[in-house]
């Protein structure tokens, strides 16, 4: 019994120290590097309890940290749990029940929708209750098999005894903790890329055989660039980001992926006076804009817990600045692809309307890519075309 209380106390202490100023995974790694008394099993358990706490979002605020950790553990578990057996045996017998029924059992005034209280801010078509419920489930890991490596990557995983589901010819779904980097050559044979990030391929104008100039203006990890390249290796690719470290990491990733001919630069696209582009105009601009990231909070629930609603307007304003400073580099007849991993309409539909109204671009298609019922991230995408004068 004392062991489980020790885990609870340790998780409580970590949560009191954490202020949400960096990813919780990074904070936890630093914490354990200083406090070396914890073994690997201890670290895993303490981390899990903390994430269960964060997954309760903005609900259960009236409870103590310990009570909320245990409630979160109950709501996030679907198989018998040794810790709950010791501390809450009456809950442990009910772990297979749906979340809605579990809420009735824990005897706290909790509505599932309290987890994510910003219903009025959501994009069209999102089921608020289902979205809120999804936070109690860890999303899956998704792999995109690269052209020419579909068979070998799949065989490597199968031969290693790794369980996976084939979502499509090039997409695999695996348990989140799978150490795929020890089995396949990442970026060369396969790319770790969420399901709906892969589905962006349906929006990227791919014209095989044409050396279209493509600018991934907020490249980040480079997943969209790799996707665009795999759709058409003939593209003339340019990538940019506001952070030098991101570009440096991106160059290493491109080397692993076999992408040699590209241009890269660092620029703050929120300021039109801070950069110049010598290789414009572009046939395609991919703008995967900085956003709240609310469509990915199932992976980083600490961001849900610490989120301030004021950030929606702040990001929407930033996105409009980036949009306004990148569209002028679009060629006549070219395509502008606007993407966010947000669930908020101010970052999504309202900015799509801004693009259409302010720049008179033709809207080709627009869609919210729902991931909350697929154990995946949710994204928004809108594809525009600059009408030839």
C-alpha positions, -999 to +999 in steps of 0.1 A: +000+000+000+028+024+009+043+020-026+011+034-042+009+063-018+046+070-026+037+072-064+008+094-056+029+118-035+056+119-061+032+127-089+016+154-067+050+170-061+059+170-098+025+186-107+031+214-081+065+221-096+054+222-132+041+256-145+033+247-182+062+268-196+077+239-216+064+205-228+057+183-198+078+155-213+109+177-213+102+189-178+097+154-165+130+143-181+149+171-164+131+164-131+141+127-131+177+135-142+181+155-110+161+130-088+180+098-096+163+077-069+135+067-093+139+035-114+125+032-149+093+016-136+088+044-111+094+071-137+069+055-160+042+053-133+047+088-120+046+102-155+014+083-163-003+096-132+006+131-141-008+127-176-040+112-162-043+144-141-039+166-171-064+147-192-092+158-169-087+193-184-107+221-168-130+197-149-128+186-112-111+218-102-127+216-068-108+184-059-074+181-044-045+171-066-045+135-052-082+131-057-080+144-093-050+121-101-070+090-090-102+102-108-081+107-139-065+073-136-100+057-133-113+076-164-083+069-185-080+031-177-100+003-193-083-027-177-078-037-141-053-015-124-031-025-094-030+010-080-068+014-081-072-021-066-053-009-036-066+026-032-100+026-049-111-011-052-147-001-058-136+017-090-112-010-102-141-033-108-158-008-131-129+000-155-144-015-185-175+008-184-179+037-208-166+071-196-201+085-192-210+057-168-177+061-149-186+097-143-217+086-124-197+062-103-170+086-090-197+107-073-182+140-083-202+167-101-185+164-134-199+168-169-178+154-197-180+187-215-164+205-185-131+190-197-131+213-227-153+243-218-149+263-250-178+249-270-189+282-285-154+286-300-153+253-319-152+249-356-183+238-374-193+201-373-173+192-342-191+170-317-183+188-284-191+158-262-171+133-283-142+156-286-141+162-248-144+124-242-114+118-265-090+134-240-092+103-218-077+081-246-040+083-257-039+088-295-021+062-317+012+064-334+009+066-372+035+058-398+036+069-434+054+044-456+075+063-482+074+054-519+095+024-527+097+012-490+061+002-484+069-035-485+102-035-466+090-013-438+059-034-433+079-066-433+104-052-407+075-044-383+058-077-389+090-097-384+096-078-351+063-090-338+050-054-337+012-052-339-002-027-363-033-019-384-031-010-420-052+022-425-043+024-462-017+013-486+009+037-470-005+043-435+000+022-404-015+027-370+005+014-339+003+017-301+017+051-291+047+038-271+060+016-300+097+021-305+096+021-343+130+039-346+147+006-336+130-013-364+126+009-395+149+037-408+128+068-400+125+094-427+142+071-452+117+042-451+089+056-431+078+089-415+062+093-381+032+114-392-003+116-378-032+102-397-047+136-407-013+151-414-010+123-440-045+131-453-033+166-462-020+148-493-056+153-506-051+190-505-015+194-518-016+202-556+006+175-569+014+177-606+039+149-613+065+158-639+062+195-632+090+212-613+065+234-594+081+259-570+067+249-536+073+270-504+066+254-470+066+287-452+061+275-416+080+242-421+084+231-384+093+195-384+091+193-422+063+166-424+044+185-450+075+191-471+084+154-471+048+147-481+049+172-510+082+158-521+069+122-521+039+132-541+062+148-567+100+145-564+104+170-592+093+200-571+116+230-565+113+231-527+118+260-504+114+258-466+114+284-439+108+288-402+113+315-376+138+294-356+173+286-367+173+254-346+142+241-366+160+247-399+191+230-387+171+199-376+152+200-408+183+198-429+194+166-410+160+151-416+161+159-453+195+143-455+180+111-440+151+113-465+174+117-495+162+152-503+192+172-516+179+200-538+161+225-517+164+261-504+161+270-467+160+302-448+150+317-414+124+344-413+097+358-390+068+359-414+047+379-390+068+410-400+069+419-437+101+439-432+122+411-418+127+390-448+132+389-486+126+360-509+147+357-541+130+326-555+094+337-557+068+337-571+056+302-560+033+278-577+023+264-543+026+279-508+019+256-478+011+276-447+009+253-418+004+282-394+014+285-358-017+278-338-031+268-304-024+232-313-058+223-298-063+195-322-033+177-308-039+181-271-048+145-268-010+140-271-001+169-249-029+173-224-009+196-202-016+223-229-054+217-223-049+221-186-030+254-188-048+269-218-060+305-216-089+314-240-072+347-248-047+328-268-073+321-295-074+358-306-036+361-302-030+332-326-057+343-350-041+377-353-006+361-358-020+339-385-035+368-404-001+386-404+016+355-417-011+350-444-008+387-454+030+385-457+031+352-477+003+354-503+020+382-522+047+357-532+021+334-548+021+331-586-009+339-607-029+307-610-009+293-580-023+275-549-023+286-513-029+258-487-038+271-452-035+245-424-039+245-387-040+218-360-066+238-342-103+231-334-112+268-330-132+286-357-113+319-353-081+301-364-099+281-391-131+291-409-128+328-400-092+330-413-103+311-445-130+338-449-103+365-444-081+349-471-110+348-496-122+384-488-089+402-485-069+386-513-098+375-536-085+339-538-108+312-551-117+286-524-111+252-539-120+231-509-121+234-471-125+207-445-121+200-408-102+167-406-117+151-375-093+128-355-110+127-321-129+095-330-100+079-348-073+081-320-056+108-341-051+145-342-076+169-357-066+194-384-082+221-406-073+226-442-084+251-468-070+252-504-072+284-524-062+294-560-050+328-571-073+336-600-054+347-631-060+383-640 
